[in-house]
Amino acid sequence: MVGESTDPERTAPGRTAIIALTRNGARMARALAGSLNRDRDVTLFLDRRFLDESEEGDAAEPFDLPVRPVVERAFAEYSSLVLFLSAGASIRLLAPCLESKQVDPAVVCVDDAGSFCVSLVSGHVGGADRLAQEVARHLGATPVVTSASHASGTLAVDLLGANSAGG
């Protein structure tokens, strides 16, 4: 199955893949990776066309189109993903990978203008709601969190007992 985890450390908190497909997305992704790198284990994946070869020590992992294999690999190996892609493109790329909110990584997508950071997959359990807010803060964007509990300011039912379950 495409969405099966190949990495036993996938669910470890703080493993984040940042994937960008456009020039502007690559610029924002680089800035975000630099900001998040203090708190998380970040891997930056950039379309080879937008690697900054003049930037010494560019740690980005280059990829060639299509982007689907990169997204599928990141989905299987990371606990969270930030995709610098439209919501529609992100959904189409992620659809074959989706299993359940208990195991899917957090996924946030950022529009190419850097205006909105959308919590797309695993908002509560996976932490995408918090990640969207964190990414938005770093980019000066607006977080978009659409869960009913967030909108109404109530506790998410799927989080009840989550803090005490692990000890």
RATAUR-V565865 format. One record per residue. RES is the residue in one small letter. OMEGA is omega in degrees with one decimal (none if undefined). Layout:
res = (RES;RES)
omega = (OMEGA;OMEGA)
This chain:
res = (m;v;g;e;s;t;d;p;e;r;t;a;p;g;r;t;a;i;i;a;l;t;r;n;g;a;r;m;a;r;a;l;a;g;s;l;n;r;d;r;d;v;t;l;f;l;d;r;r;f;l;d;e;s;e;e;g;d;a;a;e;p;f;d;l;p;v;r;p;v;v;e;r;a;f;a;e;y;s;s;l;v;l;f;l;s;a;g;a;s;i;r;l;l;a;p;c;l;e;s;k;q;v;d;p;a;v;v;c;v;d;d;a;g;s;f;c;v;s;l;v;s;g;h;v;g;g;a;d;r;l;a;q;e;v;a;r;h;l;g;a;t;p;v;v;t;s;a;s;h;a;s;g;t;l;a;v;d;l;l;g;a;n;s;a;g;g)
omega = (-176.6;-174.0;-178.5;179.3;176.3;-175.7;-178.5;179.7;-175.4;-175.4;176.9;-178.4;172.2;176.1;-174.1;173.1;175.9;-174.6;179.6;-174.2;-177.6;178.8;179.8;176.6;179.1;178.7;179.9;-179.3;177.2;179.9;179.9;-179.9;178.4;179.9;-176.8;-174.8;179.1;-173.9;-171.6;169.8;-172.5;170.5;-178.8;177.5;-179.1;171.6;-175.4;-178.9;-174.0;173.3;178.5;-176.8;178.0;-178.9;-177.4;177.5;177.5;-174.4;-179.2;173.5;-178.6;172.6;174.5;177.8;6.9;-177.6;-176.0;-179.8;178.9;179.2;-180.0;177.9;-179.4;180.0;-178.2;-169.5;-174.8;178.6;175.7;179.4;170.1;-177.2;174.8;-177.6;175.9;178.2;-179.4;178.8;179.3;-179.3;-179.8;179.2;-176.0;-172.5;-179.0;-176.6;-171.1;178.7;176.8;-178.8;177.6;-176.1;-178.8;177.0;172.9;176.9;175.9;172.9;-178.3;179.2;-173.1;175.9;-178.0;-178.5;-173.7;175.1;-171.7;171.6;-169.4;-175.6;177.1;-177.6;-178.0;-172.1;-177.9;177.9;-178.9;178.5;178.3;-179.4;178.4;178.5;179.1;179.3;179.2;179.3;-179.6;-176.6;-174.6;-177.7;177.4;175.7;177.5;-179.3;-170.7;-179.0;-178.4;-178.4;178.4;-178.7;-177.1;178.6;179.4;179.0;177.3;-178.1;-177.4;176.9;-179.8;179.6;-177.5;-178.4;-178.8;-176.5;-177.2;177.3;none)
